[in-house]
Amino acid sequence: MFNGATAFNKPLPNWHFAIIPGSSEMANMFSSASAFDQDISSWIVTKALTQPASFNVGTQMASKPAFQPKWGV
């Protein structure tokens, strides 16, 4: 969705991913979105048991675990 969006850094609060058969739908969602460092810990991602592969690789957010959603919770 935001893959490669190098200038994107806007808040994205309160998203609810209720229907996610597997985490692959979110794979690479922010990959290479290098400026993105927003707190998305409020996202509801209960159907995705683990963080999707390359979800946030290459982002500022990748180094901020507290900003990550709580996968499978």
C-alpha positions as a Markdown table, in Angstrom:
| # | Residue | x | y | z |
|---|---|---|---|---|
| 1 | Met | 0.0 | 0.0 | 0.0 |
| 2 | Phe | 2.7 | 2.5 | 1.0 |
| 3 | Asn | 5.6 | 0.4 | -0.5 |
| 4 | Gly | 8.3 | 2.8 | -1.8 |
| 5 | Ala | 6.5 | 6.0 | -0.8 |
| 6 | Thr | 9.7 | 7.7 | 0.2 |
| 7 | Ala | 8.2 | 11.0 | 1.2 |
| 8 | Phe | 5.1 | 9.7 | 3.0 |
| 9 | Asn | 5.0 | 10.3 | 6.8 |
| 10 | Lys | 1.4 | 11.1 | 7.8 |
| 11 | Pro | -0.5 | 9.6 | 10.8 |
| 12 | Leu | -2.6 | 6.5 | 10.2 |
| 13 | Pro | -4.4 | 6.0 | 13.5 |
| 14 | Asn | -7.1 | 3.4 | 14.3 |
| 15 | Trp | -7.1 | 1.1 | 11.3 |
| 16 | His | -8.9 | -2.2 | 11.9 |
| 17 | Phe | -7.9 | -5.1 | 9.7 |
| 18 | Ala | -10.7 | -7.5 | 10.7 |
| 19 | Ile | -10.5 | -9.8 | 7.7 |
| 20 | Ile | -7.0 | -11.0 | 7.0 |
| 21 | Pro | -6.9 | -14.7 | 6.0 |
| 22 | Gly | -3.1 | -14.6 | 6.3 |
| 23 | Ser | -0.5 | -12.0 | 6.9 |
| 24 | Ser | 0.6 | -11.9 | 3.2 |
| 25 | Glu | -1.9 | -9.2 | 2.4 |
| 26 | Met | 0.1 | -6.8 | 4.5 |
| 27 | Ala | 3.6 | -8.0 | 3.3 |
| 28 | Asn | 5.7 | -5.1 | 2.2 |
| 29 | Met | 3.0 | -2.6 | 3.2 |
| 30 | Phe | 5.6 | 0.0 | 4.2 |
| 31 | Ser | 8.7 | -1.5 | 2.7 |
| 32 | Ser | 11.1 | 1.2 | 1.5 |
| 33 | Ala | 8.8 | 3.9 | 2.7 |
| 34 | Ser | 11.9 | 5.4 | 4.2 |
| 35 | Ala | 10.5 | 8.6 | 5.8 |
| 36 | Phe | 7.6 | 6.8 | 7.6 |
| 37 | Asp | 8.0 | 6.7 | 11.4 |
| 38 | Gln | 4.4 | 7.1 | 12.7 |
| 39 | Asp | 3.0 | 5.2 | 15.7 |
| 40 | Ile | 0.7 | 2.6 | 14.4 |
| 41 | Ser | 0.6 | 0.6 | 17.6 |
| 42 | Ser | -3.2 | 1.2 | 17.9 |
| 43 | Trp | -3.9 | -0.8 | 14.7 |
| 44 | Ile | -6.1 | -3.8 | 15.3 |
| 45 | Val | -4.4 | -6.7 | 13.5 |
| 46 | Thr | -5.7 | -9.7 | 15.5 |
| 47 | Lys | -6.0 | -12.0 | 12.4 |
| 48 | Ala | -2.4 | -11.6 | 11.5 |
| 49 | Leu | -0.5 | -13.8 | 14.0 |
| 50 | Thr | 2.9 | -12.5 | 13.1 |
| 51 | Gln | 4.3 | -9.5 | 11.4 |
| 52 | Pro | 4.2 | -10.0 | 7.7 |
| 53 | Ala | 7.5 | -10.4 | 5.9 |
| 54 | Ser | 9.1 | -7.1 | 4.9 |
| 55 | Phe | 6.2 | -5.1 | 6.4 |
| 56 | Asn | 8.4 | -2.2 | 7.4 |
| 57 | Val | 11.9 | -2.9 | 6.0 |
| 58 | Gly | 13.7 | 0.3 | 5.1 |
| 59 | Thr | 11.5 | 2.6 | 7.3 |
| 60 | Gln | 12.3 | 4.7 | 10.3 |
| 61 | Met | 9.5 | 2.9 | 12.1 |
| 62 | Ala | 11.4 | -0.4 | 11.8 |
| 63 | Ser | 13.7 | 0.7 | 14.6 |
| 64 | Lys | 10.8 | 1.7 | 16.9 |
| 65 | Pro | 9.2 | -1.5 | 18.2 |
| 66 | Ala | 6.8 | 0.5 | 20.4 |
| 67 | Phe | 5.3 | 2.0 | 17.2 |
| 68 | Gln | 4.4 | -1.5 | 15.8 |
| 69 | Pro | 1.0 | -3.1 | 15.9 |
| 70 | Lys | 0.6 | -5.9 | 18.4 |
| 71 | Trp | 0.3 | -8.8 | 16.0 |
| 72 | Gly | -2.2 | -11.6 | 16.9 |
| 73 | Val | -3.3 | -9.9 | 20.1 |
